Amino acid sequence: MGNVLLVILSFFLFVTNPEQVEFDQFVRTKISNKMDSGNVLVDALAGAVVAGLAKDNTQRRNYYLFSIYTVDLSLLVILGQNVPQQVKFIGIANQIFTLN
């Protein structure tokens, strides 16, 4: 019985492992939600630009049941001293969570 549950859980995680496209959409949505210029068009444009930068600077490590996304933010360090060099996310079961 335990092996059957393990196979079912593994299959579920495999099928729901977020792809790069889903991570890109996650970043775009997160940035757009954080923007608060009062102009929906400006917020959407800023979200798209930052998402494009994140997409170009993201490395995905696919472990089949989950994925680890590492976003290199070294280009953004010039904008502020509190910007980390990189940010890691885990994608599992159609969800994406920040690791650091």
Steps between C-alpha positions, in 0.01 A plus 500: 500500500785739587670443165178573314460831686863588426448432128179707496668789685804487270278501191301795639818699571643413158188619318471820706869600487488865380667570166706812417191664345311470830795645689518794258129566554552477877774765483294727274198477734713552813668811356175646368339453841794672673489800268278780623537790260126551479511431127403146398678528165828616660480223760438235233786635285741506795394146589566384145845668488611357835356159409699512176819576692422222745433257215835579339679459834325192638645153519256212546617174652238239424485214751184363332293502821589865568717773352742751652515841330800725564460861387824697462434855623855630472384750233259656750759552774572847361142599589540438869727353761233268638464303177629143537734353236253221430162373611395134502150360460358151514221395271298202618139387453414801278621737775812717518660598831799716587790307654713796614 
